[in-house]
């Protein structure tokens, strides 16, 4: 329960910071995937851990800063989020 509460706080903070121009869509996307998609793939779990722990590596996956193309994909996925998104991402 505390883990989910902390995750919710982080997502809220990320969304709030969007108004300040410091919006990180890939971070928000990773947390939304882990929060809303059941049995998420390992690389998404790793992405969530990277975001939450501010680490360089999780579960054997290297955490990378998104490039411009990733940012565009993250925005598009968040804007078009629907009931099929989880299936597409897993």
N, C-alpha and C positions, 0 to 999 in steps of 0.2 A: 504494500500500500504506500509506504513512504516513497518508494522508487517511482511509482506512477505519479504521485503528487509533485515530486521534484521535476519529472519530465514535463508535466503540465505547466509548471512555473516557467521552465526554460522555454517552452513553445510560446507562452504568453509574452515573455520578455523579448523573444525574437520577433514576434509580431509587433509588439509595441515599438521596438527599435526601428521597424520599417518606416515609421513616421519620421524618424530622425535621419533617414538616409543610410542606415547601416544594416539594411536587410540582407540576409544571407539565405537565398532561396534553397540552396542545396542542404544547408543545415536543417531548415524547417522541413524540407521534404524528407530527409532521413528520419527525423523524429516522427513525422506524421505516418510514414510507412510502418515504423516499428510500433507505433501506438494503435494504428487502425487495421493493419493487415495481419491476419492470423498466420502462424507458422511461416514467418518471413524468412527469406533466404539468408544464409550466413553472411554474405557480403553486406546486406542491409543491416543486420545486427551489428556487424563490425563498424559500419558507418555511424550508427547511433552511438556506439561506445566511444568512437573517436570524437564525436561532437561533444558528448557529455563529459568525457574525461580530459578533453583537450590533449589527447595523446597522438603519437605518430604512428602507432601500430596497434591493432586489435585483432585477435583471433587469426593471426597470421596474415592479415591484410594490411598493406601500407595505406595510411590515410593521406590523401593528397588534397591540396587546395584546388577547388574547381577552376577550370579555365573558362574563357568566355563562352565557348560552345556548350560546356556543362551548365553554365548559368542559364542559357537560353532554354535548354532542355528542362531544367528544374522549374523555371517559371512556367513553361508550357504544361508540364505535368500537374503542377499545383493549380493552375487556372482551369484545367480540364478534368479535375479529379471527379470521378464518379464511382459507381459500384463495381465497375470492371477494372479499375486502376490497379487494385491489389493483384489480381490475376495476371495482368500484363507485366507487373514488376517482379513477380516471382517466377 
